[in-house]
Every structure is written in structure tokens, then in C-alpha cells.
Amino acid sequence: MSPICFETLIQDNNIMMAWQDVVNGAYRVVHRLIRAPEWTGGRRLAHEISSSEQAVRNLERILHQGNTGSQQLQMRAMEILAELALDSSSNLAMETKENLMSKQLQIFLNEGTGEDLKVMAGKTLLALLSKTTRTISMVCIMRKYNSIVDQVTEMLDAKNKAIYRTIATEILEIFALHTMDKNHVKNTLLPKVLAEVLTSKKKPPSEAPERQASKGSGDIEENPLQDDEENQRLEHNVRINSSERNEMPVAMLELKEALLSLTSVIFDKLIISAEDFDEVAQKVAPGEGEFVAKLKTIVEENCDATANSLRIVKLCGQIAVTMMRCSQYNTHFKDQKFVETLSKASRITCNLEPCMLFAGTNCGAKKTARPLLSDLVKEAEALVA
């Protein structure tokens, strides 16, 4: 397993830049071998590495070095350690697993982290949290639980990149499923999530020149101070919308999906009561039937035969059905013809859904292959009848 087990690996890395490239390449090969499904020696290799104190020590030291020049090596070390932690046959110590998770969180939450390393830290942490929650102790995270949840929640802010916000949302969903303060969910997390998820992203932003043109035809003189405040708000909105337009459309769809999934978990798993959910929804979408109208708009905007759009529509359907079961907004769902819109989406995507079932997409973070959209439509029809 050389040079992985070299006692002088870290010192050599610090002295010779060329040696870093050699180690980076070696780690990349090791990671691919461990993951190779067609090679039966992958698990044996993982067991050998995890049994070597020197190999594990080298991986940990590289991961914790943290200087910019070693980010590629950090990523390779993180990949291998995550694979070892996920392998039940490996001899990786519990302390090593806990230290890995703590470091992943630290890297993901650090604003100065490079994008590639930040994304990898978030995704490998998600893999550990989602697949091994029962076998890997979360004590290392829960010791600082309140501050960590607050920090991850702050990652949902629009100033952050969509991919960071998506990963943060998925981490929060796992926390919500296991242990999360209900007051934090009701007062901080859910309002932030609903405010973002109910915002339409497909309508073109209103531009200031158009507003000026429409305003110029009036005979009533407007308050200059009020006008200035409105201009400032418009400029702020234009800056936000400009930032959103620069995001990859797929990344924004994945963010919407993650936010809807978290919303569904919060409500469906009874993390907060139906009454508390209704209270937050009324604040985020005030007005008679406004929440249902916005949920319907999301369905209408995603009536496309694509995997991302189908998952978004199904999550909207799941949220709606859960609300109907609690006899919430049933009249609004009926008046807004929500079920008809859901049924239309089902017809558009009817050929895609079997393909997703066949592909086995009901795993990992995207557990939305079931229930079928057609089944959701049938249940919704029965509930509003």
C-alpha cells in the first residue's frame, strides 16, 4: 500500500510538491479500487487500510492540515476515510469516525473553504449521516447541537450558492428525523424554508424602467421619500434575481426539491403539530387560500416530463395530501382545483415514472420513487370529495 503507509509521508509532502502529486494519484486509485463494484478485493483493501494505524494516521493528518495547497489531498483523504467509515467490515475506530464527521462539518460551514472541498465535505457527511446514523455515534455533533443547527440553517440564506443550500437542507432533514428542537423548527427553520420554497423562480423579475414607464402616465404626484425607498427595494430585488439567473437551472430545481422534502418531513413526521404548521404557513403566505395557491403554482411550473420536476410535483402532492388528512385547507384545495392540476401533471409524467422506478431512484437522498403520483392523485381526490 505504499506510499499510503510511509511513516514520512506528511514530512515528504511538505518538502516536495511533486510528491504531493504522487500521493494524490495514489489516493485517487485507492479510492476507486475500494468503490469498484466489479472488483472483489475492494472490501479487503478497505479492511487492510483501516487496520493499518500508520495509513489511517496519514489520512487523518492530511485531512486536518487545512492549508490551501493541500486541498486536493484533503479531498482524497476525505473520500477514503468516508468509504472506510461506511464499510461495516472495516476496523476504523469510532473516534476516527466521529473526528471525520466533525471535520466534515467544520469544512462545510467554513466560508473560506474552496467550492470543491466544501461540496465534497457536505456530500460525504450526508452519506455518513443518512446511511450509518445507527452505527456511527452522533455525539460529536450533538455536543454542540444548538450552534451547529443554527449554522447549518444560516446556510439556507439566498446569499449562498444553490448547491451549498441544497446540501444544508438535506443535512437539516436528517437532523429533523432524529433529534431537533421543535421550537427551533417552528420559529426559525420552517419559516425560512417555506418562505424560500413558496417563492416562484420562473416568473421574470420586474425591472425598474418598466415601473417608471407605467408610473409616468399618472397625474398624481408621489411622495419622493416613499419613491426612493421603493427604488432601493427594487434595486435589491434586481440584484437578488440577477444572482438567481446566474445559478444553474438544475441546481435551483434540486434546491427546491430539497426544501420541499424537508417541509414534507417536518409536517408528515409530526415534528411539529398541524396547528403549528398552519400558523407558520399563514405568516409566510398570508391571505385566504394563499398557501394552497402557491403550492399549486409550484406544480404548474413543474409540469414537465423530467426527473427533477416529477420529484418536485410528487413532494407537493405529498404535502397536500398530508394537509388534507388533517382536514386542513380542504375547501381551499377544492376551490383552487389543486387536484385537477396534480392530475394533469400525472398525465404528463405517466411515461417517466415507470422508468424512475425501474432505475431504482428510491434510494439515497431522493426517496421519491414511491408513492406513485397517480396514487397521490387518487387519495387527494377522495379526500376533497
C-alpha positions in Angstrom: 0.0 0.0 0.0 3.0 2.3 -0.4 3.1 5.3 -0.2 0.0 5.3 1.9 1.8 3.7 4.8 5.0 5.7 4.7 6.0 7.0 8.1 7.5 10.1 6.5 4.5 10.8 4.2 3.5 14.1 5.8 7.1 15.4 6.0 7.7 14.4 2.4 4.5 16.2 1.3 5.6 19.4 3.0 9.1 19.3 1.4 8.4 18.2 -2.2 5.4 19.5 -4.2 5.9 16.7 -6.8 5.5 14.1 -4.0 2.1 15.6 -3.3 1.0 14.8 -6.9 2.3 11.2 -6.4 0.3 10.8 -3.2 -2.8 12.4 -4.7 -2.7 10.0 -7.6 -2.1 7.0 -5.3 -5.1 8.0 -3.1 -7.3 8.5 -6.1 -6.5 5.0 -7.3 -7.1 3.5 -3.8 -10.5 5.2 -3.6 -11.5 3.9 -7.0 -10.4 0.4 -6.1 -12.4 0.5 -2.8 -15.5 1.6 -4.6 -15.1 -0.7 -7.7 -18.2 -2.9 -7.6 -16.7 -5.4 -10.1 -13.6 -6.0 -8.1 -14.0 -8.3 -5.1 -10.8 -7.1 -3.5 -12.3 -3.7 -2.6 -13.5 -4.7 0.8 -10.3 -6.5 1.6 -8.3 -3.4 0.7 -10.6 -1.2 2.9 -10.0 -3.7 5.7 -6.2 -3.6 5.3 -6.1 0.2 5.2 -8.4 0.6 8.3 -6.2 -2.0 10.1 -3.0 0.0 9.5 -2.5 2.6 12.2 0.0 4.4 10.0 -2.2 4.5 7.0 -5.2 5.9 9.0 -2.9 8.4 10.8 -1.6 9.7 7.5 -5.2 10.1 6.2 -6.2 12.0 9.3 -3.2 14.3 9.3 -3.7 15.2 5.7 -7.4 15.9 6.3 -6.7 18.1 9.3 -3.8 20.1 7.7 -6.1 22.5 6.1 -3.8 24.7 4.0 -4.9 25.8 0.6 -2.1 23.9 -1.2 -3.3 20.5 0.1 -7.0 20.8 -0.7 -6.7 18.1 -3.4 -5.1 15.8 -0.9 -7.7 16.7 1.7 -10.4 15.7 -0.7 -8.7 12.3 -1.5 -8.2 11.6 2.2 -11.8 12.5 3.0 -13.1 10.2 0.2 -11.1 7.3 1.5 -12.0 7.8 5.2 -15.7 8.2 4.3 -15.6 4.9 2.4 -13.9 3.2 5.4 -16.5 4.6 7.8 -19.3 3.4 5.6 -17.8 -0.1 5.3 -19.1 -2.2 8.2 -16.3 -4.7 7.7 -13.5 -2.1 8.3 -11.7 -1.7 11.6 -12.0 2.1 11.6 -12.2 3.3 15.2 -15.3 5.1 16.4 -13.2 8.0 17.5 -11.8 8.3 13.9 -15.4 8.3 12.5 -16.5 11.0 14.9 -13.5 13.1 14.2 -14.2 12.7 10.5 -17.7 13.9 10.8 -16.7 16.9 12.9 -14.1 17.8 10.4 -16.6 17.5 7.5 -19.0 19.8 9.3 -16.2 22.3 10.0 -15.1 22.4 6.4 -18.6 22.6 5.1 -19.5 25.5 7.4 -16.3 27.4 6.8 -16.9 30.4 4.5 -13.3 30.3 3.3 -13.4 26.7 2.0 -12.9 26.1 -1.7 -16.0 25.1 -3.5 -14.9 21.6 -4.5 -13.7 20.7 -1.0 -16.8 22.3 0.6 -19.2 20.3 -1.6 -17.3 17.1 -1.0 -17.3 17.6 2.7 -21.1 18.2 2.7 -21.9 15.2 0.4 -19.6 12.7 2.2 -21.1 13.9 5.6 -24.6 13.4 4.2 -23.6 9.8 3.1 -22.4 9.1 6.7 -25.4 10.6 8.4 -28.0 9.0 6.1 -26.5 5.5 5.9 -24.9 5.0 9.2 -26.8 7.0 11.7 -27.4 4.0 13.9 -23.9 2.7 13.8 -21.9 5.9 14.0 -22.3 7.9 17.1 -23.6 11.4 16.6 -22.3 12.5 20.0 -19.6 14.5 18.3 -22.2 16.6 16.6 -24.8 16.7 19.2 -22.4 18.0 21.9 -22.6 21.3 20.0 -26.0 20.7 18.6 -27.7 24.0 19.0 -24.9 26.1 17.5 -24.4 23.6 14.7 -28.1 23.6 13.7 -28.2 27.3 13.7 -25.1 27.5 11.5 -26.5 24.9 9.0 -29.8 26.8 9.0 -28.0 30.0 8.1 -26.6 28.2 5.1 -30.1 28.3 3.6 -29.7 32.1 3.0 -30.0 33.2 -0.6 -26.5 34.7 -0.5 -25.1 31.2 -0.6 -24.7 29.1 -3.7 -27.6 26.8 -4.5 -25.5 23.6 -4.1 -24.5 24.7 -0.6 -28.1 25.4 0.3 -29.2 22.1 -1.0 -26.7 20.1 1.0 -27.5 22.1 4.1 -31.2 21.4 3.6 -30.5 17.7 3.3 -28.4 17.7 6.5 -31.2 19.5 8.3 -33.7 16.9 7.1 -31.6 14.1 8.7 -31.3 16.1 11.9 -35.0 16.7 11.9 -35.7 13.0 11.5 -33.7 12.1 14.6 -33.5 15.0 17.1 -34.3 18.6 16.6 -35.8 21.2 18.9 -39.4 21.8 18.0 -39.2 25.5 18.9 -36.3 25.9 16.5 -38.3 24.2 13.8 -41.4 26.3 14.3 -39.7 29.7 14.9 -36.7 29.6 12.7 -36.3 26.7 10.3 -39.8 26.2 8.9 -40.5 29.9 8.3 -37.2 30.2 6.4 -37.9 27.0 4.4 -41.5 27.9 3.5 -40.5 31.4 2.5 -38.0 30.1 0.1 -40.0 27.1 -1.3 -43.1 29.2 -2.0 -41.3 31.8 -4.0 -41.7 31.4 -7.7 -38.4 31.3 -9.6 -39.8 31.2 -13.1 -41.5 34.5 -13.4 -39.4 37.3 -14.9 -38.4 39.9 -12.4 -40.0 43.4 -12.6 -37.4 45.8 -13.9 -37.2 49.4 -12.6 -37.5 51.0 -16.1 -40.9 49.3 -16.7 -42.1 50.5 -13.4 -41.0 54.1 -14.2 -42.8 53.9 -17.6 -46.1 52.8 -16.0 -45.8 55.4 -13.3 -45.2 58.3 -15.6 -48.7 58.2 -17.1 -50.3 59.1 -13.7 -51.4 62.6 -12.8 -50.9 62.2 -9.0 -47.6 63.3 -7.6 -46.0 60.7 -5.5 -44.1 61.1 -2.2 -40.3 61.4 -3.1 -39.2 59.7 0.1 -41.5 56.7 -0.5 -40.4 56.6 -4.1 -36.8 56.5 -3.1 -37.5 53.6 -0.7 -39.3 51.7 -3.4 -36.4 52.2 -5.8 -34.0 50.8 -3.2 -36.2 47.8 -2.7 -36.3 47.3 -6.5 -32.6 47.6 -6.9 -32.2 45.0 -4.1 -34.6 42.6 -5.8 -32.9 43.0 -9.1 -29.6 42.1 -7.6 -31.1 39.0 -6.0 -32.8 38.0 -9.2 -29.6 38.6 -11.2 -27.8 36.3 -8.8 -30.5 33.6 -9.2 -30.4 33.8 -13.0 -26.7 33.0 -12.8 -27.4 29.8 -10.9 -27.7 26.6 -13.0 -31.4 25.8 -13.5 -30.8 22.2 -12.4 -29.2 23.3 -9.2 -32.2 25.5 -8.4 -34.6 22.7 -9.1 -32.6 20.4 -6.8 -32.7 23.1 -4.1 -36.5 23.4 -4.5 -36.8 19.6 -4.2 -34.7 19.5 -1.1 -36.7 22.3 0.6 -40.0 20.6 -0.3 -38.6 17.3 1.1 -37.6 18.9 4.3 -41.1 20.6 4.5 -42.8 17.2 4.0 -40.6 15.6 6.7 -41.3 18.3 9.2 -45.1 18.0 8.7 -45.6 14.3 7.8 -43.4 13.0 10.6 -45.2 15.2 13.1 -42.1 17.0 14.2 -44.5 19.9 14.8 -48.2 19.8 15.1 -50.6 20.6 12.2 -51.7 23.7 14.1 -48.1 24.9 14.4 -47.5 24.2 10.7 -50.7 26.2 9.9 -49.6 29.1 12.0 -46.3 29.3 10.2 -47.9 28.9 6.8 -50.4 31.7 7.5 -47.5 34.0 8.3 -45.4 33.1 5.3 -48.4 33.1 2.9 -51.0 35.4 4.4 -54.4 35.6 2.8 -57.3 33.3 2.3 -56.1 30.2 0.3 -52.7 31.8 -0.5 -50.7 28.8 0.7 -52.6 26.4 -1.5 -52.4 28.8 -4.4 -48.6 29.0 -4.1 -48.3 25.2 -3.8 -50.4 24.9 -6.9 -48.2 27.3 -8.7 -45.1 25.1 -8.0 -47.0 22.2 -9.5 -47.9 24.2 -12.6 -44.4 25.4 -13.0 -43.0 21.9 -12.9 -45.4 20.1 -15.2 -42.5 18.7 -17.3 -41.5 15.2 -18.0 -38.2 15.4 -16.3 -37.0 13.6 -13.2 -36.4 16.7 -11.1 -39.8 18.2 -12.0 -41.6 14.9 -11.3 -40.0 14.7 -7.8 -41.0 18.3 -7.1 -44.6 17.7 -8.1 -44.8 14.5 -6.0 -43.4 16.3 -3.0 -46.1 19.0 -3.4 -48.7 16.2 -3.7 -47.4 14.5 -0.5 -47.5 17.8 1.4 -51.1 18.5 0.1 -52.3 15.0 1.0 -50.8 15.2 4.5 -52.6 18.5 5.0 -55.9 17.1 3.6 -55.6 14.1 6.0 -55.5 16.7 8.9 -58.6 18.4 7.3 -56.5 21.5 6.7 -57.4 23.7 3.8 -59.6 21.1 2.1 -62.0 23.8 0.9 -59.1 25.8 -0.5 -57.7 22.8 -2.3 -61.1 22.2 -3.8 -61.7 25.8 -4.8 -58.2 26.2 -6.3 -58.7 23.0 -8.3 -55.4 21.7 -6.9 -56.2 18.1 -7.5 -57.0 18.8 -11.2 -53.6 20.4 -11.6 -51.9 17.5 -9.9 -53.8 15.1 -12.2 -52.6 17.0 -15.2 -49.0 16.7 -14.1 -49.6 12.9 -13.5 -50.7 12.5 -17.1 -47.7 14.4 -18.4 -45.2 12.3 -16.5 -47.0 9.0 -16.7 -44.4 7.5 -19.0 -41.4 8.8 -17.0 -42.4 7.4 -13.6 -42.1 3.7 -14.5 -38.6 4.5 -15.8 -37.6 6.1 -12.4 -39.0 3.0 -10.6 -37.0 0.7 -12.9 -33.9 2.8 -12.4 -34.2 2.4 -8.6 -34.3 6.1 -7.7 -36.0 5.4 -4.4 -32.7 5.5 -2.5 -30.2 7.9 -1.0 -31.5 11.4 -0.5 -34.0 11.2 -3.3 -36.5 8.8 -1.9 -39.4 9.9 -4.1 -40.0 7.0 -6.4 -42.9 6.0 -4.2 -45.7 6.7 -3.6 -46.7 7.0 -7.2 -48.0 10.3 -8.4 -51.2 8.6 -9.7 -51.7 7.1 -6.2 -51.4 10.6 -4.6 -53.9 11.9 -7.1 -56.4 9.2 -6.2 -56.0 9.8 -2.5 -56.3 13.6 -2.9 -59.5 13.1 -5.0 -61.0 11.0 -2.3 -60.1 13.5 0.5 -61.6 16.5 -1.2 -64.7 14.7 -2.5 
